[in-house]
């Protein structure tokens, strides 16, 4: 904490080379046009992939804040949520340019060494959306409480079952790496259902049968989707081939949830309660149309905006982000969106969610 920003001369020396690399990787720049005078603050924002609305909303929130604070933003992304190498290259480029700060939604522990190098180079690094492991790898984290998000949809599913046996499909993100968002959402969901999670940092170690808060449960399958629509579809197809009676489907993100909903429809399963996490306009529409029973809505635009503001406060005033009470990160909020409210669980309707979606 409290690092001195890199010397501007390093930026000037590296500018020509960095410009070529930036063009090759498809990076874009956004210069702030107001705020404090003097040299701009240079920030690189690195997201998980370039196209998902969650990440584009984060970028837009950051750019809006940048325009108000004389911040110049370079944006970069992994090829998709499995791509650590693309993020590592973006970090190395930020070091070469002599950027003041990096905001990153990291694609897993393979990125950790590059983050360490950036901090060793004097760059202020904040994590957005995805906490690092360990948490103090970065100077601070601004994120939704992903465990809480999972709990919300888990409590809703348990209540909506109204005592029926839960035959559950768990559609997580990854099978080849451990990412905090993945296990936090999964374990939060199970906790919300009232199922013992054993190790909250590990997916798949819970008992496959037992009791949830409303009755008996069986976990029919646990499949990885890579957070993709086709991954969600094929994972759901695999699960239905194992147990056609699945009536609860947890998807770790809405993109995979769309694919899961397609597979359920094709199989003629119209009664399963499908829940997900994100809160995009597409996800909220799926609640309105009934293919999703509930979603936990997060606010990536706020993460981007608050991330830029936190960088400015630190570099110009020496102020660091203060974690929310009881957490090791700044909680940017989450709300349950459903049109089938369950007693005792605070929620908003899809009409209200549409006003806050991205």
C-alpha positions as CSV (number, residue, x, y, z in Angstrom):
1,X,0.0,0.0,0.0
2,X,1.1,3.6,-0.5
3,X,3.5,2.9,-3.4
4,X,5.1,5.7,-5.3
5,X,3.7,5.9,-8.9
6,X,6.1,4.9,-11.6
7,X,8.3,7.7,-13.1
8,X,6.7,9.3,-16.1
9,X,10.0,9.0,-18.1
10,X,9.6,5.2,-18.2
11,X,6.3,5.7,-20.0
12,X,8.0,8.0,-22.6
13,X,10.8,5.6,-23.2
14,X,8.5,2.7,-23.8
15,X,5.7,4.5,-25.7
16,X,6.7,3.5,-29.2
17,X,7.1,-0.2,-28.5
18,X,4.0,-0.3,-26.3
19,X,2.0,1.4,-29.0
20,X,2.8,-1.4,-31.4
21,X,1.9,-4.1,-28.8
22,X,-1.3,-2.3,-27.9
23,X,-2.4,-2.3,-31.5
24,X,-1.6,-6.0,-31.9
25,X,-3.6,-7.0,-28.9
26,X,-6.6,-4.8,-29.8
27,X,-6.3,-2.5,-26.8
28,X,-8.1,0.8,-26.7
29,X,-7.4,4.1,-24.9
30,X,-9.7,6.6,-23.3
31,X,-8.3,9.9,-22.1
32,X,-10.1,11.9,-19.4
33,X,-11.0,15.4,-20.5
34,X,-11.8,17.0,-17.1
35,X,-10.9,16.9,-13.5
36,X,-7.6,17.9,-11.9
37,X,-5.0,19.6,-14.0
38,X,-1.5,18.4,-14.8
39,X,-0.5,15.1,-16.2
40,X,-3.2,12.5,-16.5
41,X,-3.2,9.4,-14.4
42,X,-2.6,6.3,-16.5
43,X,-4.6,3.2,-15.8
44,X,-4.9,-0.2,-17.5
45,X,-8.2,-2.0,-17.0
46,X,-7.9,-5.8,-17.7
47,X,-11.1,-7.8,-17.9
48,X,-11.7,-11.5,-18.5
49,X,-12.9,-11.4,-22.1
50,X,-13.7,-8.6,-24.5
51,X,-17.4,-9.3,-25.4
52,X,-19.4,-10.4,-22.4
53,X,-21.7,-7.6,-21.3
54,X,-20.6,-7.9,-17.7
55,X,-17.1,-6.8,-18.7
56,X,-18.2,-4.2,-21.3
57,X,-20.4,-2.7,-18.6
58,X,-17.3,-2.6,-16.2
59,X,-15.3,-0.8,-19.0
60,X,-18.1,1.8,-19.6
61,X,-18.3,2.5,-15.9
62,X,-14.5,3.0,-15.7
63,X,-14.5,5.3,-18.8
64,X,-17.3,7.4,-17.3
65,X,-15.3,8.0,-14.1
66,X,-12.1,8.6,-16.2
67,X,-13.6,11.4,-18.0
68,X,-14.3,13.2,-14.8
69,X,-10.9,12.8,-13.3
70,X,-8.2,13.3,-15.9
71,X,-7.5,9.6,-16.2
72,X,-6.4,7.9,-19.4
73,X,-7.5,4.3,-19.6
74,X,-6.1,1.5,-21.7
75,X,-8.4,-1.5,-21.8
76,X,-7.4,-5.1,-22.4
77,X,-8.9,-8.5,-21.9
78,X,-8.2,-12.2,-22.1
79,X,-9.4,-14.0,-25.1
80,X,-12.1,-15.6,-22.8
81,X,-12.4,-16.5,-19.2
82,X,-9.8,-19.3,-19.6
83,X,-7.1,-17.1,-21.0
84,X,-4.5,-16.2,-18.5
85,X,-1.7,-15.6,-21.0
86,X,-3.6,-12.6,-22.6
87,X,-4.0,-11.0,-19.2
88,X,-0.3,-11.6,-18.4
89,X,0.7,-9.9,-21.7
90,X,-1.5,-6.9,-20.8
91,X,0.1,-6.6,-17.4
92,X,3.6,-6.7,-18.9
93,X,2.5,-4.0,-21.4
94,X,1.3,-1.8,-18.5
95,X,4.7,-2.2,-16.8
96,X,6.5,-1.3,-20.0
97,X,4.4,1.8,-20.4
98,X,5.0,2.9,-16.8
99,X,1.3,3.0,-16.0
100,X,0.3,4.3,-12.6
101,X,-2.3,1.6,-11.8
102,X,-3.9,-1.6,-13.0
103,X,-7.5,-2.7,-12.4
104,X,-7.9,-6.4,-13.1
105,X,-10.6,-9.0,-13.1
106,X,-8.1,-11.9,-13.0
107,X,-8.5,-15.2,-14.9
108,X,-7.1,-17.3,-12.1
109,X,-3.9,-17.9,-10.1
110,X,-1.7,-18.2,-13.3
111,X,-1.8,-14.4,-13.4
112,X,-0.5,-14.0,-9.9
113,X,3.2,-13.7,-10.7
114,X,2.6,-11.0,-13.3
115,X,0.6,-9.0,-10.7
116,X,3.5,-9.3,-8.3
117,X,5.8,-8.0,-11.0
118,X,3.5,-5.0,-11.6
119,X,3.5,-4.1,-7.9
120,X,7.3,-4.6,-7.7
121,X,7.5,-2.1,-10.5
122,X,5.6,0.4,-8.4
123,X,2.2,0.1,-10.0
124,X,-0.9,0.3,-7.8
125,X,-3.0,-2.8,-8.5
126,X,-6.7,-3.2,-7.5
127,X,-8.7,-6.4,-8.2
128,X,-12.3,-5.9,-9.6
129,X,-15.0,-8.6,-9.3
130,X,-12.7,-11.5,-8.7
131,X,-10.7,-11.5,-5.4
132,X,-7.2,-12.8,-5.7
133,X,-5.8,-15.7,-3.7
134,X,-4.2,-14.5,-1.4
135,X,-6.2,-11.3,-1.0
136,X,-3.1,-9.2,-0.2
137,X,-1.6,-10.0,-3.6
138,X,-3.2,-6.7,-4.7
139,X,-3.5,-3.3,-3.0
140,X,-7.3,-3.7,-2.6
141,X,-10.4,-5.4,-4.1
142,X,-13.8,-4.0,-5.2
143,X,-16.3,-6.7,-5.9
144,X,-19.7,-8.1,-5.3
145,X,-20.0,-10.6,-2.5
146,X,-20.2,-13.7,-4.7
147,X,-20.8,-16.0,-1.8
148,X,-23.8,-13.8,-0.8
149,X,-25.0,-13.9,-4.4
150,X,-25.0,-17.7,-4.4
151,X,-26.7,-17.7,-1.0
152,X,-29.5,-15.5,-2.4
153,X,-30.4,-17.8,-5.3
154,X,-29.9,-20.9,-3.1
155,X,-32.3,-19.6,-0.4
156,X,-34.8,-18.7,-3.2
157,X,-34.6,-22.2,-4.7
158,X,-35.0,-23.9,-1.3
159,X,-38.1,-21.8,-0.6
160,X,-39.6,-22.2,-4.1
161,X,-39.4,-26.0,-3.8
162,X,-41.8,-25.8,-0.9
163,X,-40.6,-29.0,0.7
164,X,-40.2,-31.1,-2.5
165,X,-37.1,-33.2,-2.9
166,X,-34.3,-31.2,-4.6
167,X,-32.6,-33.0,-7.5
168,X,-29.8,-30.6,-8.3
169,X,-27.5,-29.9,-11.2
170,X,-24.5,-27.7,-10.4
171,X,-23.1,-26.0,-13.5
172,X,-19.9,-24.3,-12.4
173,X,-17.3,-22.4,-14.3
174,X,-14.1,-24.4,-14.5
175,X,-12.7,-27.9,-14.0
176,X,-9.1,-27.2,-14.8
177,X,-8.4,-24.4,-12.3
178,X,-9.5,-22.9,-9.0
179,X,-11.0,-19.4,-9.2
180,X,-12.5,-17.6,-6.2
181,X,-15.7,-16.5,-8.1
182,X,-16.4,-20.1,-9.1
183,X,-16.2,-21.7,-5.6
184,X,-17.8,-18.7,-3.9
185,X,-20.9,-18.8,-6.1
186,X,-21.2,-22.6,-5.9
187,X,-20.6,-22.8,-2.2
188,X,-22.9,-19.8,-1.5
189,X,-25.7,-21.5,-3.4
190,X,-25.4,-24.7,-1.5
191,X,-25.2,-22.8,1.8
192,X,-28.3,-20.9,0.8
193,X,-30.0,-24.3,0.2
194,X,-29.0,-25.3,3.7
195,X,-26.6,-28.0,2.5
196,X,-23.3,-28.5,4.4
197,X,-20.5,-27.3,2.2
198,X,-17.6,-28.7,4.2
199,X,-14.7,-26.7,2.7
200,X,-16.0,-23.4,1.3
201,X,-13.0,-23.1,-0.9
202,X,-13.6,-26.3,-2.7
203,X,-16.3,-27.4,-5.1
204,X,-17.7,-30.9,-5.2
205,X,-16.8,-32.2,-1.7
206,X,-20.3,-31.9,-0.3
207,X,-22.4,-35.1,0.4
208,X,-24.3,-36.1,-2.8
209,X,-27.4,-36.9,-0.8
210,X,-28.8,-35.6,2.5
211,X,-31.2,-32.9,3.7
212,X,-31.5,-29.3,2.7
213,X,-33.5,-26.7,4.6
214,X,-36.8,-27.8,3.1
215,X,-36.4,-31.6,2.7
216,X,-34.2,-34.2,1.0
217,X,-31.7,-33.5,-1.8
218,X,-29.6,-35.3,-4.3
219,X,-26.8,-33.7,-6.3
220,X,-27.3,-35.3,-9.8
221,X,-24.2,-33.8,-11.4
222,X,-21.5,-31.2,-11.1
223,X,-20.3,-30.0,-14.5
224,X,-18.0,-27.2,-15.8
225,X,-19.2,-24.8,-18.5
226,X,-16.2,-22.4,-18.9
227,X,-18.9,-19.7,-18.4
228,X,-20.0,-20.2,-22.1
229,X,-23.4,-20.7,-23.6
230,X,-22.4,-23.9,-25.5
231,X,-20.7,-25.1,-22.3
232,X,-23.9,-24.6,-20.4
233,X,-25.9,-26.4,-23.0
234,X,-23.6,-29.5,-23.2
235,X,-23.2,-29.6,-19.4
236,X,-27.0,-29.6,-19.0
237,X,-27.4,-32.3,-21.6
238,X,-24.9,-34.4,-19.8
239,X,-26.7,-33.9,-16.5
240,X,-30.1,-34.8,-18.0
241,X,-28.6,-38.0,-19.4
242,X,-27.6,-38.9,-15.8
243,X,-30.9,-38.0,-14.2
244,X,-34.0,-36.8,-16.1
245,X,-35.7,-35.8,-12.9
246,X,-33.5,-32.7,-12.2
247,X,-35.6,-29.9,-10.8
248,X,-33.0,-27.4,-9.6
249,X,-30.3,-26.0,-11.8
250,X,-27.6,-23.7,-10.5
251,X,-25.5,-21.9,-13.2
252,X,-22.5,-19.9,-12.1
253,X,-23.2,-17.2,-14.7
254,X,-26.0,-16.2,-17.0
255,X,-24.2,-17.0,-20.2
256,X,-24.0,-20.7,-19.3
257,X,-27.5,-20.4,-17.9
258,X,-28.8,-19.6,-21.3
259,X,-27.3,-22.7,-22.7
260,X,-28.7,-24.8,-19.8
261,X,-32.2,-23.3,-20.4
262,X,-32.0,-24.4,-24.1
263,X,-31.1,-28.0,-23.1
264,X,-33.9,-28.1,-20.5
265,X,-36.4,-26.9,-23.1
266,X,-35.2,-29.4,-25.7
267,X,-35.6,-32.2,-23.2
268,X,-39.1,-31.1,-22.3
269,X,-38.2,-30.3,-18.8
270,X,-40.3,-27.2,-18.1
271,X,-40.5,-27.5,-14.3
272,X,-36.9,-27.1,-13.2
273,X,-36.0,-24.0,-11.2
274,X,-33.0,-22.5,-12.9
275,X,-31.1,-19.8,-11.0
276,X,-28.0,-17.8,-12.0
277,X,-25.8,-14.9,-11.1
278,X,-24.9,-11.7,-13.0
279,X,-28.0,-9.5,-13.5
280,X,-27.5,-8.5,-17.1
281,X,-30.5,-7.1,-19.1
282,X,-30.6,-10.5,-20.9
283,X,-30.7,-12.4,-17.6
284,X,-33.4,-10.1,-16.2
285,X,-35.4,-10.7,-19.4
286,X,-35.0,-14.5,-18.9
287,X,-36.6,-14.0,-15.5
288,X,-39.5,-12.1,-17.1
289,X,-40.0,-14.8,-19.7
290,X,-39.7,-17.6,-17.1
291,X,-36.7,-19.5,-18.3
292,X,-34.8,-18.3,-15.2
293,X,-36.5,-18.4,-11.9
294,X,-34.2,-16.0,-10.2
295,X,-30.9,-14.2,-10.7
296,X,-28.6,-12.4,-8.3
297,X,-27.9,-9.0,-9.8
298,X,-24.4,-7.6,-9.6
299,X,-23.2,-4.1,-10.7
300,X,-20.0,-4.3,-12.8
301,X,-20.4,-0.7,-14.0
302,X,-20.1,0.4,-10.3
303,X,-17.0,-1.8,-10.0
304,X,-15.4,0.0,-12.9
305,X,-16.4,3.5,-11.7
306,X,-15.4,2.9,-8.1
307,X,-12.1,1.3,-9.2
308,X,-11.1,4.4,-11.1
309,X,-12.2,6.6,-8.3
310,X,-10.2,4.5,-5.8
311,X,-7.0,4.8,-7.9
312,X,-7.4,8.6,-8.1
313,X,-7.9,8.9,-4.4
314,X,-4.9,6.8,-3.7
315,X,-2.5,8.4,-6.1
316,X,-3.6,12.0,-5.5
317,X,-4.6,11.9,-1.9
318,X,-2.9,8.9,-0.4
319,X,-6.3,7.3,0.5
320,X,-6.8,3.6,0.1
321,X,-10.2,1.7,-0.3
322,X,-11.6,0.6,3.0
323,X,-13.0,-3.0,3.0
324,X,-16.7,-3.4,3.9
325,X,-17.4,-4.6,7.5
326,X,-16.5,-8.2,8.0
327,X,-15.0,-8.6,4.5
328,X,-11.5,-8.2,3.0
329,X,-12.9,-6.3,0.0
330,X,-15.2,-3.3,-0.8
331,X,-18.6,-4.8,-1.4
332,X,-20.3,-3.2,-4.5
333,X,-23.7,-4.9,-3.8
334,X,-26.0,-7.6,-5.0
335,X,-29.8,-7.9,-5.2
336,X,-32.1,-10.9,-5.9
337,X,-34.3,-10.5,-9.0
338,X,-37.4,-12.7,-9.3
339,X,-41.0,-12.5,-10.2
340,X,-41.9,-15.3,-7.8
341,X,-41.0,-13.9,-4.4
342,X,-40.4,-16.2,-1.5
343,X,-41.5,-15.2,2.0
344,X,-38.6,-14.0,4.1
345,X,-36.2,-13.4,1.2
346,X,-35.8,-9.8,0.1
347,X,-36.0,-9.4,-3.7
348,X,-36.9,-7.1,-6.5
349,X,-39.1,-7.8,-9.5
350,X,-37.7,-8.2,-13.0
351,X,-39.3,-4.8,-13.9
352,X,-37.2,-3.2,-11.1
353,X,-34.2,-5.3,-12.1
354,X,-34.5,-4.0,-15.7
355,X,-34.0,-0.5,-14.4
356,X,-30.6,-1.5,-12.9
357,X,-29.4,-4.0,-15.5
358,X,-26.5,-3.6,-17.9
